[in-house]
């Protein structure tokens, strides 16, 4: 990759990054989670295209939030809801502590 491309990518991220994340999370929650999982994997392991993720078959935001809660914990699920809703600090009833 050229230095110019990386500079342009960084500029775009500075301007649009948070909005792009929110839009991606709303439009395709399972693809968003899958992308985040791939990005956060240890760098010594390469993603296997045939590997099935627990998030692959999820269809609704609620299913993704519940799977996230079970897999990664309550705090991560709350953060995901904040990203999808574009709000900070609001806790929907389904994420209330039990």
C-alpha positions, 0 to 999 in steps of 0.5 A, spaced: 500 500 500 502 506 498 503 512 503 498 516 499 493 511 500 494 510 507 494 518 508 487 518 504 484 512 508 486 515 515 483 522 513 476 518 511 477 515 517 477 521 521 471 524 518 467 519 517 469 513 521 464 513 527 458 514 522 460 508 518 461 504 524 454 506 526 451 505 519 454 498 518 452 495 525 445 497 523 444 495 516 448 488 517 449 486 525 451 479 523 456 482 518 459 487 523 460 483 528 463 478 524 468 483 521 470 486 528 471 478 530 476 478 524 479 484 526 480 483 533 483 475 532 490 474 534 495 476 528 498 469 528 492 466 526 489 467 519 481 467 518 479 460 515 473 462 510 470 455 511 470 456 519 463 457 522 461 463 527 456 463 532 454 470 529 453 467 522 446 465 522 443 471 526 438 476 523 436 481 528 440 486 532 436 483 538 439 476 536 446 479 535 446 483 542 444 477 545 449 472 542 454 478 544 452 478 551 453 470 552 460 470 548 463 477 550 459 479 556 454 485 558 459 491 557 461 489 550 453 488 549 451 495 552 457 498 547 454 494 541 447 497 543 450 504 544 453 504 537 447 501 533 443 506 536 448 512 536 447 513 543 451 513 549 449 511 556 442 509 554 441 502 557 435 499 553 430 494 558 433 488 555 440 490 557 438 492 564 442 488 569 438 482 572 
